[in-house]
Amino acid sequence: MGGDPTSLRKCTALELLEREQAQGFVVTFCSALDDILGGGVQLTKITEICGAPGIGKTQLCMQLAVDVQIPECFGGLAGEAVYIDTEGSFMVERVVDIATACVQHCQLIAEAHQEEDHHKALETFSLESILSHIYYFRCHDYTELLAQIYLLPDFLSEHSKVRLVAVDGIAFPFRHDFEDLSLRTRLLNGLAQQLISIANDHKLAVILTNQMTTRIGQSQSTLVPALGESWGHAATIRLILHWDNNQRLATLYKSPSQKESTPHGFRDVQPPPPSQTPEGSEMNPRKRPRIEEDKQ
């Protein structure tokens, strides 16, 4: 009440579509992973990568911090990256390997196409330039992490080319020394809202990595992302990395664009043919025998 009505943001669905189509993606260099993400990691969205230790969450974050800097003529964003590390997992030697491979990949493309803009872009796209445009912050506890996130808008205003913010280990500072779970929930909700605002206001992608925890059920235990059910609403896209024997798999657990639904929206499920309907079930269509469910 009493607010300025002109300050309310409004737009049409067509405008939203045009904005999303014009924003581009941060590619991962894994075509299958890019495909399930709808083209890569999306700008203005929060993508959460969950998985057990050693599955490759940090490797993917470092890869994206390099890939976001690929010049536009090669299909990249020519951006910069902010890397916030809570566990001390960042390895600059590994980033050097990834960046060197990325530069060599672009050089091969330039040699194959022999286009002037490719060769011109490679004059400034080098290992040194990539490393100098990854801004690294080390946070040792949740107070440092909260402070860094809330101060981030000022930093981004001074570094307008940043197109990726990676928070490697979002759960780690909040899983220790927290007896007041309601306080933890409030802090996490505030953190999520701040990250959403950052992604939208600065037109960048936010990447979070999260650990897995064990949920004990009545008859079995399962691995689920840490920080509880309420935190599951923070990310726009949730990707879970896991092992199947010696093979590393990625499962898209949550996504608004790659959802499990029909292309036409809500539709009725076709009922089974009358010959397959057990006798008496027409008396109460809401009560379907178990055997019928098993057949479907």
Secondary structure as UniProt FT lines:
FT   HELIX           5..7
FT   HELIX           13..23
FT   STRAND          25..26
FT   HELIX           31..36
FT   TURN            37..38
FT   STRAND          41..42
FT   TURN            43..44
FT   STRAND          46..51
FT   TURN            53..54
FT   HELIX           57..67
FT   TURN            68..69
FT   HELIX           72..74
FT   STRAND          80..85
FT   HELIX           92..113
FT   HELIX           116..122
FT   TURN            123..124
FT   HELIX           127..132
FT   STRAND          134..138
FT   HELIX           142..158
FT   TURN            160..161
FT   STRAND          162..168
FT   HELIX           172..174
FT   HELIX           181..201
FT   TURN            202..203
FT   STRAND          205..210
FT   STRAND          212..216
FT   STRAND          221..225
FT   TURN            226..227
FT   HELIX           228..231
FT   TURN            232..234
FT   STRAND          237..244
FT   TURN            245..246
FT   STRAND          247..254
FT   TURN            263..264
FT   HELIX           274..276
FT   TURN            279..280
FT   HELIX           281..283
FT   TURN            285..286
FT   HELIX           290..295
//
